[in-house]
Amino acid sequence: MACPSIAASFVMNKPDLLNALAVAAIDSFGKRNRKRSRQKVEEQLEKAAEQPSANDVGSRRDASHRIPGPRQPSPPLPCRIGRFRVESIAGQGGFATVYCAFDEVLCRNVALKVVKRKTIADLEKVSFQIREAQAVARLSHPNIVPLYEVVEDADQFCLVSEYCEGVTLADWLEEHPGPCAPQVAVEIVQQLAAAIAHAHSRGLVHRDVKPENILLVPVERRVSSLELVPRLTDFGLVRDLRTPVDEKHDGLLGTLDYMAPEQIMLGPENHGAAA
């Protein structure tokens, strides 16, 4: 099935990607069903545009571009969260705020993804973070940002992850307009494909692979022509193929520009490895 991918983002802008998504969804149903498929795609796109998708913040940047809307004001910066000294805000989204912090016990920099527990809606957000933590704990791959631990109290729930220097792939593409070198694109996609395959081997589907959720981390010693290592992050919308579909967590999920056709047109039981 032809569908837009991270590779396409090197040479296509977001409107082009969205159009390619619709075309791919239509083509996947064959010429005999083309009219009906087009109508269904348009209906789903209109539905998605009317309501925010259940998307999460990446570990480095604000991921609010997914569906246009007012930018949320930055929360006040806490001085400490448990044993962690908070230094700055790394990103903010509808589900969580990510802080750069220092672990004063283990003497290392970390990324804290924090959800407050103030309302019933917050408790639902925490359930997404618990699923993310359980998923990432099953993974171990050099191109996936590792989870160190979970810290929680009566007021908040925190995922403690490795702190990664560098920028997101989205930022890098914006700073380097125009097509990039084919060898660079190929190596980035190959390494990300290996990370995604590793997640699939553990029965997990990310469902939100996009440039904003990919960090480019400087390397101390090169093992390829890349100066930066791509690392996949933000498993907040993960689908566990080994568990039954959960209607509360498995609705229309993802970022519209990068959704696979089956994410838009079909139910969550079809959100398999191909998505």
Salt bridges, closest charged atoms under 4 A:
ASP27 OD1 - ARG34 NH1 3.15
ASP56 OD2 - LYS113 NZ 2.93
ASP62 OD2 - ARG71 NH1 2.29
GLU87 OE2 - ARG85 NH2 3.32
ASP103 OD1 - ARG83 NE 2.87
GLU104 OE1 - ARG80 NH2 2.77
GLU104 OE2 - ARG85 NH1 2.96
ASP122 OD1 - LYS125 NZ 3.75
GLU132 OE1 - LYS113 NZ 2.86
GLU149 OE2 - ARG83 NH2 2.39
GLU152 OE1 - ARG117 NH2 2.67
GLU162 OE2 - ARG231 NH1 2.80
ASP171 OD2 - ARG61 NE 2.68
ASP208 OD2 - LYS210 NZ 3.71
GLU212 OE2 - HIS65 ND1 3.12
GLU227 OE2 - ARG222 NH2 2.76
ASP234 OD1 - LYS113 NZ 3.28
ASP240 OD2 - ARG138 NH1 2.76
ASP246 OD2 - HIS249 ND1 2.58
ASP250 OD1 - ARG131 NH2 3.79
ASP250 OD1 - ARG207 NH2 2.77
